[in-house]
Amino acid sequence: MLIVGGGLVGSTLAIALAQAGVDVVVIDTQDPRAGLDAGLDGRASAIALATQRVLAGLGIWPPLEAHAAPIKDIRVSEGRSPFFLHYDHREAGGQPFGFMVENRNLRKALFHRVGELNAIRFLAPAVVTALAREGAGVTADLSNGRKVKARLAVAADGRNSRTREGTGIRVTHWPYEQAAIVCSVAHELSHDFTAHEHFLAAGPFAILPLMGDPGRPGHCSSIVWTERADLAPTIMTLDEKDFMAELQRRFGDFLGDLEVIGPKWSYPLSLRFAERTIDKRLALVGDAAHAMHPIAGQGLNMGLRDVAALAEVVVDAKRLGLDIGDGTVLEGYQRWRRFDNTLMLAMTDGLNRLFSNHIRPLRLARDIGLAAVNKLPPLKKVFMRQAMGLVGDLPRLMRNQPL
Ligand SMILES: Cc1cc2nc3c(=O)[nH]c(=O)nc-3n(C[C@H](O)[C@H](O)[C@H](O)COP(=O)(O)OP(=O)(O)OC[C@H]3O[C@@H](n4cnc5c(N)ncnc54)[C@H](O)[C@@H]3O)c2cc1C
């Protein structure tokens, strides 16, 4: 198997397959060691409980566990409205909804696990200069003059996937007029492992619990501050004091004194959805197949669901002695993931449109909606299971079963 793109999704797929006895070559334009640097990506990801099970089943979780903050409660509110929605893990069986992991730590854990598996060859930095997909297999020409042959190629090269571009698969794409400003803050009071999603007119402002200093856990959070795309560059260039004042205005004072720690980043936001996730001897996974608004923290979760489903389909085909790159095998993957990914893209896009404005009738509808879900235990339970990633046709890895 050839995987183009060894990011969070591509590396996890390589580990899943290698652990099940499939030989894998991963090609990435970036040396994976660069991704371990704190300066590269300041994001932390909310991973749902079902996604955590994938990481646990693949041996990626142990080095992450001590740094992962359990999400025990989730509180959704908007503007100055007194209405809110509160998910309490005790109402959902006592398990956390998921965990906050810093991308840098996840990369470190993946890098470590990749190094343990002899069935993975990670070639980076390297570029695929030509990818021939023929009847019997695929051949990739690399920039360093090498050739890689495999039965199946996987595009895991992110939202601007060049591998996907080379196929003619059409992509639905629209930019959001928003950017996500990301930073970490230390705060005086403990977050008690509650994730806050606070809707403001420019977009959601999320305060997500991080473990922080192990000697004093609970006093550090990751901020994903959605802002108008035309304002974000100005905010990014504010001096420390003015940035802090803008941040504090949105954050409030419920966690006491605040301090920004480390650098801040800004990410442009857009939606991209490939019309197909398969082609001749090719499958798309992760952001290469579907890049969505981070409003519900679902992009990586969906990517790792792709991984669990594709790995299962491929491993089952291999066990039966079938050609893993055959169209019927790939159809099984596409059928499995299509509905879930379409639904999540529609949901994240719809939520962003519904909440990111000041329109009065919509504000009223939102308030009623939040309050109604909060007061309707059966409906709330459905949403809580959704937040845990426990709905739908789950692959074996998400049901705590081996591949
Ligand atoms: C602000 C923000 C917050 C987010 N928060 C969350 C969250 O809380 N929870 C969640 O589930 N998701 C979240 N997401 C989404 C999540 O970050 C992405 O869905 C996820 O990183 C996608 O991973 P990927 O491996 O598919 O793509 P990428 O992370 O883009 O990785 C692609 C890899 O391919 C490599 N590559 C690129 N081009 C080539 C090429 N031509 N050849 C070879 N290699 C190539 C790159 O070097 C990289 O290693 C967030 C996104 C944003 C912007």
PDBQT file of the ligand as one rigid body, heavy atoms in Angstrom, charges set to zero:
ROOT
HETATM    1  C1  LIG A 501      -8.328  25.674  13.855  1.00  0.00    +0.000 C 
HETATM    2  C2  LIG A 501      -8.649  24.223  13.652  1.00  0.00    +0.000 A 
HETATM    3  C3  LIG A 501      -9.023  23.442  14.725  1.00  0.00    +0.000 A 
HETATM    4  C4  LIG A 501      -9.350  22.101  14.556  1.00  0.00    +0.000 A 
HETATM    5  N1  LIG A 501      -9.759  21.366  15.628  1.00  0.00    +0.000 NA
HETATM    6  C5  LIG A 501     -10.133  20.094  15.449  1.00  0.00    +0.000 A 
HETATM    7  C6  LIG A 501     -10.610  19.320  16.556  1.00  0.00    +0.000 A 
HETATM    8  O1  LIG A 501     -10.696  19.797  17.680  1.00  0.00    +0.000 OA
HETATM    9  N2  LIG A 501     -10.993  18.026  16.330  1.00  0.00    +0.000 N 
HETATM   10  C7  LIG A 501     -10.948  17.483  15.086  1.00  0.00    +0.000 A 
HETATM   11  O2  LIG A 501     -11.343  16.315  14.933  1.00  0.00    +0.000 OA
HETATM   12  N3  LIG A 501     -10.476  18.187  14.026  1.00  0.00    +0.000 NA
HETATM   13  C8  LIG A 501     -10.077  19.459  14.180  1.00  0.00    +0.000 A 
HETATM   14  N4  LIG A 501      -9.592  20.173  13.113  1.00  0.00    +0.000 N 
HETATM   15  C9  LIG A 501      -9.438  19.509  11.795  1.00  0.00    +0.000 C 
HETATM   16  C10 LIG A 501      -8.137  18.692  11.721  1.00  0.00    +0.000 C 
HETATM   17  O3  LIG A 501      -7.047  19.487  12.112  1.00  0.00    +0.000 OA
HETATM   18  C11 LIG A 501      -7.930  18.155  10.307  1.00  0.00    +0.000 C 
HETATM   19  O4  LIG A 501      -9.108  17.520   9.891  1.00  0.00    +0.000 OA
HETATM   20  C12 LIG A 501      -6.769  17.150  10.282  1.00  0.00    +0.000 C 
HETATM   21  O5  LIG A 501      -5.560  17.747  10.661  1.00  0.00    +0.000 OA
HETATM   22  C13 LIG A 501      -6.614  16.547   8.883  1.00  0.00    +0.000 C 
HETATM   23  O6  LIG A 501      -5.532  15.672   8.887  1.00  0.00    +0.000 OA
HETATM   24  P1  LIG A 501      -4.956  15.087   7.512  1.00  0.00    +0.000 P 
HETATM   25  O7  LIG A 501      -3.852  14.166   7.906  1.00  0.00    +0.000 OA
HETATM   26  O8  LIG A 501      -6.068  14.584   6.661  1.00  0.00    +0.000 OA
HETATM   27  O9  LIG A 501      -4.386  16.351   6.739  1.00  0.00    +0.000 OA
HETATM   28  P2  LIG A 501      -3.134  17.260   7.109  1.00  0.00    +0.000 P 
HETATM   29  O10 LIG A 501      -3.027  17.444   8.563  1.00  0.00    +0.000 OA
HETATM   30  O11 LIG A 501      -3.239  18.471   6.235  1.00  0.00    +0.000 OA
HETATM   31  O12 LIG A 501      -1.874  16.391   6.655  1.00  0.00    +0.000 OA
HETATM   32  C14 LIG A 501      -1.529  16.246   5.303  1.00  0.00    +0.000 C 
HETATM   33  C15 LIG A 501      -0.129  15.672   5.219  1.00  0.00    +0.000 C 
HETATM   34  O13 LIG A 501       0.180  15.490   3.839  1.00  0.00    +0.000 OA
HETATM   35  C16 LIG A 501       1.437  16.067   3.553  1.00  0.00    +0.000 C 
HETATM   36  N5  LIG A 501       1.407  16.507   2.153  1.00  0.00    +0.000 N 
HETATM   37  C17 LIG A 501       0.784  17.593   1.630  1.00  0.00    +0.000 A 
HETATM   38  N6  LIG A 501       0.939  17.621   0.307  1.00  0.00    +0.000 NA
HETATM   39  C18 LIG A 501       1.667  16.525  -0.026  1.00  0.00    +0.000 A 
HETATM   40  C19 LIG A 501       2.137  15.984  -1.246  1.00  0.00    +0.000 A 
HETATM   41  N7  LIG A 501       1.878  16.574  -2.429  1.00  0.00    +0.000 N 
HETATM   42  N8  LIG A 501       2.853  14.835  -1.222  1.00  0.00    +0.000 NA
HETATM   43  C20 LIG A 501       3.101  14.211  -0.031  1.00  0.00    +0.000 A 
HETATM   44  N9  LIG A 501       2.682  14.677   1.151  1.00  0.00    +0.000 NA
HETATM   45  C21 LIG A 501       1.966  15.806   1.148  1.00  0.00    +0.000 A 
HETATM   46  C22 LIG A 501       1.618  17.191   4.553  1.00  0.00    +0.000 C 
HETATM   47  O14 LIG A 501       2.986  17.479   4.749  1.00  0.00    +0.000 OA
HETATM   48  C23 LIG A 501       0.946  16.599   5.783  1.00  0.00    +0.000 C 
HETATM   49  O15 LIG A 501       1.865  15.834   6.540  1.00  0.00    +0.000 OA
HETATM   50  C24 LIG A 501      -9.268  21.515  13.257  1.00  0.00    +0.000 A 
HETATM   51  C25 LIG A 501      -8.870  22.298  12.165  1.00  0.00    +0.000 A 
HETATM   52  C26 LIG A 501      -8.573  23.643  12.353  1.00  0.00    +0.000 A 
HETATM   53  C27 LIG A 501      -8.155  24.471  11.153  1.00  0.00    +0.000 C 
ENDROOT
TORSDOF 0
